[in-house]
Amino acid sequence: MDIVPVLITAVATGGLAALLAPWVQVRVATARSAWLRTPVLVALAAAGGAGAAALAPTWPEAVAFAILALAWALLVAVDLAEHRLPDRIVLPAYPALFVALTLAAALSGDWSRLGRSALAAVALCAVYFVLALISPAGLGLGDVKLAGLVGAFLGWLGWQQVYLGTLAAFAVGGFVAAVLVVTRRAKRDSDVAFGPSMMLGALIGAVWTLVLHGAN
């Protein structure tokens, strides 16, 4: 792995997070939380940017993944602070991500990956929408909208990653909820932010790509 692109992407996403921090703190979020402090946002975005560069074999994919990493860093912070996933962050991430993925598909000539990405986005949105209807206390519309971004990202990598990332999200979410209940930091009927679990599950699914490449 070339460390230079990783460092450059980490610095770029961290820098953008620093620029966006005042907007998030004043225009998007309403709570005052340690999760919303600028150093936290920068650290989350930089870590995500580094991971994006590590996962991406080409620069258009690195740009696409870095866009997602930046959006997800902001979403993790807001969800942990306020238990919501703002449309102001989620919705603009869709066109930004798909423009970058379209460029990646055009340069590689592999349009099937773009189609799979779009299909996975729709499929995961549909799955989460049904689950939200069944259990509105467990999942909200913010989770449904985030599911499309998760599906698009994992779908670009492969169907195995979609399955693994989705299962991992619920496994992580269940584990976190159980720990919070056992440690008495939450009750069984307490609201627990599920967005971070979805994004961590997606990361687990994406890491599977590195495992597969390492085995080949």
C-alpha positions as CSV (number, residue, x, y, z in Angstrom):
1,M,0.0,0.0,0.0
2,D,1.3,3.4,-1.0
3,I,1.2,5.6,2.1
4,V,1.3,9.0,0.2
5,P,-2.3,8.8,-1.2
6,V,-3.5,7.7,2.2
7,L,-1.9,10.7,3.9
8,I,-3.1,13.1,1.2
9,T,-6.7,11.9,1.4
10,A,-6.7,12.0,5.2
11,V,-5.4,15.6,5.2
12,A,-7.9,16.6,2.5
13,T,-11.0,15.1,4.3
14,G,-9.8,16.3,7.7
15,G,-9.3,19.8,6.2
16,L,-12.8,19.8,4.7
17,A,-14.3,18.7,8.0
18,A,-12.6,21.6,9.7
19,L,-14.1,24.0,7.2
20,L,-17.6,22.4,7.5
21,A,-17.5,22.2,11.3
22,P,-18.9,25.6,12.0
23,W,-21.8,24.9,9.6
24,V,-22.5,21.6,11.3
25,Q,-22.3,23.1,14.8
26,V,-24.6,26.1,14.0
27,R,-26.8,25.2,11.0
28,V,-27.2,21.5,11.2
29,A,-26.9,20.4,14.9
30,T,-28.9,21.9,17.8
31,A,-27.2,20.2,20.7
32,R,-23.9,21.0,22.4
33,S,-22.0,17.8,22.5
34,A,-18.3,16.7,22.6
35,W,-19.0,14.7,19.5
36,L,-19.6,18.0,17.6
37,R,-16.3,19.6,18.5
38,T,-14.1,20.5,15.6
39,P,-11.2,18.2,16.6
40,V,-13.6,15.3,16.8
41,L,-15.0,16.0,13.4
42,V,-11.6,16.4,11.9
43,A,-10.3,13.2,13.4
44,L,-13.3,11.2,12.2
45,A,-13.0,12.6,8.7
46,A,-9.3,12.1,8.5
47,A,-9.6,8.5,9.6
48,G,-12.3,7.9,7.1
49,G,-10.3,9.5,4.4
50,A,-7.3,7.3,5.1
51,G,-9.5,4.3,4.9
52,A,-11.1,5.5,1.7
53,A,-7.6,5.8,0.0
54,A,-6.6,2.4,1.4
55,L,-9.7,0.8,-0.1
56,A,-9.6,2.5,-3.5
57,P,-7.4,1.1,-6.3
58,T,-8.0,4.1,-8.5
59,W,-8.1,7.9,-7.9
60,P,-11.8,8.3,-9.0
61,E,-12.8,5.6,-6.5
62,A,-10.6,7.3,-3.9
63,V,-12.5,10.6,-4.5
64,A,-15.9,8.8,-4.3
65,F,-15.0,7.0,-1.1
66,A,-13.5,10.2,0.4
67,I,-16.7,12.0,-0.3
68,L,-18.6,9.3,1.6
69,A,-16.1,9.3,4.4
70,L,-16.5,13.0,4.9
71,A,-20.3,12.8,5.0
72,W,-20.3,9.8,7.3
73,A,-17.9,11.5,9.7
74,L,-20.3,14.3,10.1
75,L,-23.3,12.0,10.3
76,V,-21.6,9.8,13.0
77,A,-21.0,12.9,15.1
78,V,-24.5,14.3,14.7
79,D,-26.2,10.9,15.3
80,L,-24.3,10.3,18.5
81,A,-25.0,13.8,19.7
82,E,-28.7,14.1,18.7
83,H,-29.9,10.6,17.5
84,R,-30.7,11.9,14.0
85,L,-29.2,11.8,10.5
86,P,-29.8,15.2,8.9
87,D,-31.0,15.5,5.3
88,R,-28.7,18.4,4.9
89,I,-25.8,16.0,5.0
90,V,-27.3,12.7,3.7
91,L,-29.1,14.0,0.5
92,P,-26.2,16.0,-1.1
93,A,-24.0,13.0,-0.6
94,Y,-26.0,11.0,-3.1
95,P,-25.3,13.1,-6.3
96,A,-21.7,13.7,-5.2
97,L,-21.1,10.0,-4.7
98,F,-22.7,8.9,-7.9
99,V,-21.0,11.5,-10.0
100,A,-17.6,10.2,-8.7
101,L,-18.6,6.6,-9.2
102,T,-19.8,7.4,-12.8
103,L,-16.4,8.9,-13.5
104,A,-14.8,5.8,-12.1
105,A,-16.9,3.6,-14.3
106,A,-16.3,5.7,-17.4
107,L,-12.5,5.6,-16.9
108,S,-12.4,1.9,-16.2
109,G,-15.1,0.9,-18.8
110,D,-16.8,-1.3,-16.2
111,W,-20.3,0.0,-16.1
112,S,-21.6,-3.1,-14.4
113,R,-20.2,-1.9,-11.1
114,L,-22.2,1.4,-11.3
115,G,-25.3,-0.6,-12.1
116,R,-24.7,-2.9,-9.2
117,S,-24.1,0.1,-6.9
118,A,-27.4,1.7,-7.9
119,L,-29.3,-1.5,-7.5
120,A,-27.8,-2.2,-4.1
121,A,-28.7,1.4,-3.0
122,V,-32.3,0.9,-4.0
123,A,-32.5,-2.6,-2.5
124,L,-31.0,-1.6,0.8
125,C,-33.3,1.4,1.0
126,A,-36.3,-0.9,0.4
127,V,-35.1,-3.3,3.1
128,Y,-34.6,-0.6,5.7
129,F,-37.9,1.0,4.7
130,V,-39.8,-2.2,5.4
131,L,-38.0,-2.7,8.7
132,A,-38.8,0.9,9.7
133,L,-42.5,0.2,9.0
134,I,-42.3,-2.9,11.1
135,S,-40.4,-1.4,13.9
136,P,-40.6,2.4,13.8
137,A,-39.1,2.6,17.3
138,G,-35.9,0.9,16.1
139,L,-35.3,2.5,12.8
140,G,-36.2,5.9,11.4
141,L,-36.4,7.5,8.0
142,G,-32.9,8.9,8.5
143,D,-31.6,5.3,8.7
144,V,-33.6,4.5,5.5
145,K,-31.9,7.3,3.6
146,L,-28.5,6.4,4.9
147,A,-29.1,2.8,3.8
148,G,-29.0,4.0,0.2
149,L,-25.5,5.4,0.6
150,V,-24.4,2.3,2.4
151,G,-25.8,0.2,-0.4
152,A,-24.2,2.3,-3.1
153,F,-20.8,2.0,-1.5
154,L,-20.9,-1.7,-0.8
155,G,-22.6,-2.5,-4.1
156,W,-19.7,-0.9,-5.9
157,L,-17.4,-3.4,-4.1
158,G,-19.6,-6.5,-4.6
159,W,-22.7,-8.4,-3.5
160,Q,-20.7,-10.3,-0.9
161,Q,-19.8,-6.9,0.7
162,V,-23.5,-5.8,0.7
163,Y,-24.6,-9.0,2.5
164,L,-21.7,-8.9,5.0
165,G,-22.0,-5.2,5.6
166,T,-25.7,-5.4,6.3
167,L,-25.4,-8.3,8.7
168,A,-22.5,-6.6,10.4
169,A,-24.5,-3.5,10.9
170,F,-27.2,-5.3,12.9
171,A,-24.7,-7.4,14.8
172,V,-22.8,-4.2,15.8
173,G,-26.1,-2.4,16.7
174,G,-27.3,-5.3,18.8
175,F,-23.9,-5.6,20.6
176,V,-23.8,-1.8,21.3
177,A,-27.4,-1.8,22.6
178,A,-26.7,-4.8,24.9
179,V,-23.6,-3.2,26.3
180,L,-25.5,0.0,27.0
181,V,-28.3,-1.9,28.8
182,V,-25.9,-4.1,30.8
183,T,-23.9,-1.0,31.9
184,R,-27.1,0.8,32.7
185,R,-26.4,3.6,30.3
186,A,-29.6,2.9,28.5
187,K,-32.9,1.0,29.1
188,R,-34.3,-1.6,26.8
189,D,-36.7,0.9,25.3
190,S,-34.1,3.7,25.0
191,D,-33.3,5.2,21.6
192,V,-29.9,4.1,20.5
193,A,-28.2,5.8,17.5
194,F,-28.1,3.1,14.7
195,G,-26.4,5.2,12.0
196,P,-22.9,4.6,13.4
197,S,-23.5,0.9,13.5
198,M,-24.6,1.0,9.8
199,M,-21.5,2.8,8.8
200,L,-19.2,0.5,10.9
201,G,-21.0,-2.5,9.4
202,A,-20.2,-1.0,5.9
203,L,-16.6,-0.6,6.9
204,I,-16.5,-4.3,8.0
205,G,-18.0,-5.3,4.6
206,A,-15.5,-3.1,2.8
207,V,-12.5,-4.5,4.6
208,W,-13.6,-7.9,3.3
209,T,-12.5,-6.5,-0.1
210,L,-9.0,-6.1,1.2
211,V,-9.1,-9.6,2.6
212,L,-10.1,-11.0,-0.8
213,H,-7.4,-9.0,-2.6
214,G,-4.8,-10.2,-0.1
215,A,-5.8,-13.8,-0.6
216,N,-5.3,-13.5,-4.4
